[in-house]
Amino acid sequence: MRKVRDAAVVVCPYRDASQSGVVLSAYAFQVPVVATTAGGLPEYVFPGKTGLLVPPGDASALVVAIKSLVTAPHLQENMGRSGRQRAEALYGLPVILAQTDTVISAVLNR
């Protein structure tokens, strides 16, 4: 099994999902994502920026989306970089530290 960081694209063909840690893992390794529009996935995958979205259960659209990224290394690189930036903006160490500080300060100031 290949590691995420070695993948050209990560595919999440879910029919139902609230969100997926797989998407953020892919972004951490600068790998674009092809996912369905199921559940909360559209909140994480931005078509044309961090990956591609297709309707759940549409195998033909899924194949087209995967092929469009696998055959275009420049898109993989650009979307992968954008995904990494998104992951860092939402969950990077400075963000987590600031959120932790906010919680600790709130508890201590009670």
N, C-alpha and C positions, 0 to 999 in steps of 0.2 A: 504494500500500500504506500502510495506516495504521500509525503508530508505536505501540508498546506502551503508552506513556503516554496515548494517545488512545483506547485500546480499552475497551469496557465489560467484557469478559471475555476471557481467554486460554484457548484450547482446546488440549488435548494428547490427541488421540485414539489414543494409541499402543497397539499390540497387544503390544509387547515394549519395555521400556526399563529401564535400570539406574537412571538419574535424569536429570533434564533441567535444564540451565541456564536453559531458557525459564521454568520455574516461578519461580526466584529473580529473574530479570529482571522478570517480571510483578509480583512482590512489591515489588521496588525502586520500581516506579511505582504502587504501591497498587492493583493490578488483581487481582481474584480469578481463580482458575483452575478450570476444569472439566477433569478428567483421568481417565484410566482407572486401574484398580487394577493395571496392569502393572508388573512389576519393583519398583523402589524408590520409585515415585511416591507411594504412601501414607505414606512417611516424610516427605514434604514438604507434601502437601496434607491438611489436616485438615477433614473434612466439617463444614460448617456454621460453621466458624471462618475458614478461609482460602480456601475453595472447595468444590467438590463432586467426588466420585468416582463413577465408573460402571464396570461390567464392560467389559473389552476386547471389541470387536466388537458391542456392544449399541447400535446406532444410535438406537433409540427412546429408551433411557435417556439417551443423550447429548443428544438434542434436548430432552427434558424438562428436563434440568439447565441447559442453555444458556438456554432460555426462562425458567426460574425466576429466573435472575439478570438477564437482560436486561430483564425486566418489573418488577424490584424494585430501583430505584436505591439504596434504603436498605441492602439486603443487599450490593450491590456495594461501597458505601462502607464498611460495617462489616467485611466480609471483606477488602477491600483494605487497610484500616488494620491489621487483624490480621496479614495477610501481611507488610506492611512491618515491623511489630514483630518478627515471627519472623525475617525476613531480617537485621535489625539485630542481633538477639540471637545469631544464628549467625555472621554474616559482617560485622558492622559494624566500622568502623575501630578502636575500642578493643579489640575481640576479636582482630582480626588483629595489632595491635601487641603485645598481651600474648602471643599465640602466637609471634610472631617473637622477642620478647624471651626467651621460654623456650628456644627453639631456640638462639639466639645464646649465652645463658648456659650451656647444656649443652655446647656446642662449646668455649667458652672455659675451662670448668672441667674439661676432660678432662686 
